[in-house]
Amino acid sequence: MERRNGGGGGFCSFPLLFAVAASFVVAVLARVLYVLYHTGRPLRSKKGVRPLRTLIILGSGGHTAEMLNLLAVLDKDKFNPRFYISAITDSMSLQKAEVYEESIAPQNTGTGDEMNPAHFMKIYRSREVGQSYITSVGTTIVAIIHALWLTFKIRPQVVICNGPGTCIPLCVCSFLLKVVGIRWSSIFYVESIARVKKLSLSGFLLYHLRMADQLFVQWPYLKTKHPRALYVGRLM
């Protein structure tokens, strides 16, 4: 009789475990839906206007040039400190960002991290140009782990990116930080001026997964195809 009771207890524990697991899944889904619902909506801060920790994701070549042009009109005191990240194989973008920060050094009058408003970091790429999709599975996993560590370390309140594949792991991890309640951030994606009729893969993913709080396009045709995007005209 004791063995049957023990077996029955084990059997009865399965519905309990299932209920706990189901409750956890429902809670996670509810939290994700909550974050998606509030993504893109203005947030009211009870602490007043304070500098925002800003993550700036650099591509290479034209992406970096476009990003630096965009940053030229950025309120440096409001978006401070600034964390620049580029792919580990990109040897030029961070150098250009450092030169840019040196050129505006006299303008750095903000509070908080005012003595060191700019930080420069590198990240592993998910996929290099020409790399096979099979081998990119492993590099993508490494990139996501690295991106998770970087975003947890930076805990950005604002993420600005404009197209490089490097931005996807960082945006996904920033979104996850919102889901788990560690840091709420706003993701702003500016599609490259070279994209006239079709979004880049990064833009396509961030738009359809609804991770970007605002997605800007520079050509009216893209706005007609993607109604939630914001048409801002040519930025260069």
C-alpha positions, 0 to 999 in steps of 0.5 A, a space after each residue: 500500500 505504501 508503494 502505491 501511495 508513493 507512486 500515486 504521489 509522483 503521478 499527482 505531482 505531474 499536473 502540479 509541475 505542468 501548472 507551474 510551467 504553464 503559469 511561468 510561460 503565461 507570465 513570460 508571454 504577458 510580460 513580452 506583450 506588455 513590452 511590445 505594447 509600450 514599445 514606441 510609446 513615450 515614457 514619462 520619467 518621474 525623475 525629471 530630465 537626466 542624461 541618457 546612457 546611449 549605445 551607438 552601434 557602428 557599421 563600416 564604411 558608409 554606415 559609419 559615415 551616416 551615423 557620424 552625420 546623424 550624431 552631429 545634430 545629437 544633443 550631447 548633454 542629453 545623450 551621455 555617456 555614449 558607448 560606441 560599439 563596432 564589429 571586432 573585424 572593423 578596424 576603422 569605425 571606432 577610430 573615426 568615432 574617437 576622432 569625432 568625440 575629440 572634435 566635440 570635446 569642448 562641447 561636453 558640458 553634461 553632468 554625470 560621466 562628464 569626465 569620460 563621456 565616450 566609451 569604445 568597445 568591440 563585439 564579435 560579428 554574427 556573420 561575416 560577408 561571404 560566410 556560409 550560413 552553416 558556420 554562422 550558426 556558431 558565430 551567431 551564438 558567440 555574438 549573442 553571448 557577447 552582446 548579452 554581456 555588453 548590454 548588461 554591462 552598459 544597460 543602455 537607455 537609448 540604442 541608436 543603429 543604422 543597419 549593420 548586422 552587428 546591431 541585431 544581437 545588441 538590439 535583441 539583448 536590449 529588448 530582453 533587458 526590458 522583458 526581465 525588468 533590468 533596464 528599459 531602453 528605446 531602440 531607434 533604427 535609421 535605415 541607410 540612404 542606400 535602401 530605396 525600395 527595400 529594407 535591409 535585413 536588420 531593418 526588416 527584422 527590427 520592423 516585423 519583430 516590433 523591437 524598434 521603438 522608431 524606425 526611420 526611412 529616407 525614401 517615401 517608397 519605403 514608408 508606403 510599404 512599411 506604414 509604421 516607419 517614419 519618413 524623415 527625408 534624406 539625412 545626408 
